[in-house]
Each structure stands twice: as C-alpha cells, then as structure tokens.
Amino acid sequence: MIILTDQYLATSYETIPEFELLAVTIDRGELVSDAEANNPGYKRHAYTASGISPRAFPMQGKALVVTDSDEHNEAGHLIEDAETRRLMVAKRLRKLEGMKKEITPPLVQAIPNSEIKLVGWGSTYGAIKEATALLKADGIKTSLMQLGQVWPFPVEAVAAFLNDGKQAYTVEGNATAQLAHLIRAETGIKIAGSILKYDGRPFSPRYIANAVKKEVR
C-alpha cells in the first residue's frame, strides 16, 4: 500500500481541539482467533469474499506467516501457474470494492447559479475556500469541491458536481494538471483549465482568485 500526501500537509502545524487518547478505538482489521492460529494449515493469503485475509500476530500459536515477493499461493509460497495468478489478482481487486465504501466523500460548497467551479485536493482547501470569498466580493459566484482522497476515485460525486456544463478549474500543486487528467480519465469530463503552482510554495487565496479573474474576463 502507498499513502501519498503533499508536503504542505506533512510539514504544517495546526491547533486542534484536545482529545482523549485513551478513548481512541484501534481497529486492527481481520484477525485470526487463537484456535485458528494453532492450526498448522494457516494461510496468510487465504481467498476471501472481501479480498482481505485474516492476519496472525507474531508468535500467535503455530501460525507460520509466509509472504513471497513474487506471485504466491494462499500459503504465501512462490508460484506462477496461471489459475493461481488469476485468483490472486481477483482477490486483490476485491479490496478496492471495500475501499470504495469507506472512502471519505468530497467536501462540496455549492453556490446556486455559480459561474465558476474549483476542484482541489489535499492542502489546497483553505486557500480555495478563502479565494471563493474574495471572488464573491468581486461579484463572481464560485462553488468548490475538495477531494480528501483521490483513489479509489469518487466518480459519481465528481461527475455530479461537474455535469452541469459550468466552467470548472482544478487547483493543483504540480506542473502537469494531474488531477484534471484523472477527472477526465475517470468521468469523461474535460476540465476548462487548471490553476497550477509548482515552485515549492503553497497556494494563497489571492493567487487563486487572480487566476480565476483572468479566465472570466
């Protein structure tokens, strides 16, 4: 698994409400029971309907955890026959279905009769939100959508936000408009343009607002 975020979020400081650490619930996912762990036939990569195989903790019973770096069978041993590979690939793909049910839906701030729509992800939210206020003061109604997660891609939510034909722009901290390309690949909707920044500095609300005004004038 790869968890990708942006540098601004990774290195920022923020004041948050106090929370009770001992009240946090830790969900360790699918685990084997002690009885199952004492079964010599424990399979670390067992086929399951969810695609997630129950885990055994280190030193739990007689369970032997084997994971080969190449394609493997349910027991974790290297194997290259076509049927096992097909089953293992299908097993991993089933995990995506579960992830789709748990993904955080995009945050939407919809303004009736808005002229412009802005779409961002990650740390750009605060700057985009303030930019919409600046644009409103200049008479430009602007809606926004902020994606908390980009994969599995929330196709239905993004398509519903963009399918009215209004001009939409992505706000992205990269040089190639990666989010705009992803939106078109997943929804078929072509974004009108992208507001990009790739100098290693975060977006400012005024930077975004000025870029939008150049487009609508």
Steps between C-alpha positions, in 0.01 A plus 500: 500500500620852416361799689569821309452847645655840432793672671290790629280266704798294611698795638223733624409575861139542606313552825234234552242442774626293792408134477513204737764263373374207707157533337640427154379169357764302313361276227763249393282350228454131426685283754516127558388355832743318728334173401553573130857610566576159648395335179816397310316570175475876557494689168615860520357577154180299516235577238212698655191677370638839612849434364643550851667198659487469883836580661683316775716689749868408541538200735124439497459126526654286230406729213784528251489825306653471153496776238702471183582815306382348171159347425411246766229256602276525806778372727736770372733276302627607158296360212448605140214289362238695309200404714660600831613830354148570371348422840752714688453798269121471541546478878701822509250680278219412741670717761421805286128433533530519877709815478236666282246455780732659757649786298440849636255678267618829346418818688268718291415866541238556233387855423171535305553634147877504543702605195816310592579170669833422664621148576797421721639237732714488812645820645347738244163506678557801726640714220219404261231570759641846573535563126128438450429772758730743319333418169154544653601850610591570137163372379617156381300213647725199548427147621769264621562129541789369706606138474633353823603185315562449130506119486277310469376796299153628604363490146132556581556795734740679265282443194193630684687817596634568150226381265307827471734643238629791712867594470710295739867533590726280705738657753814287510849516641667337199609593149291260291141532631494144629159531668343638182635200307366263766155660491479465123626141509249395765192709410552602136457866599760744366594774744503853354847568641733463795652745748846360561785576739824308503757725665496314829279761670138454608208673329373830634131597469592809298709295256198278427252788482720694257540193279122452488438866413740474208288215364159667534601838360 
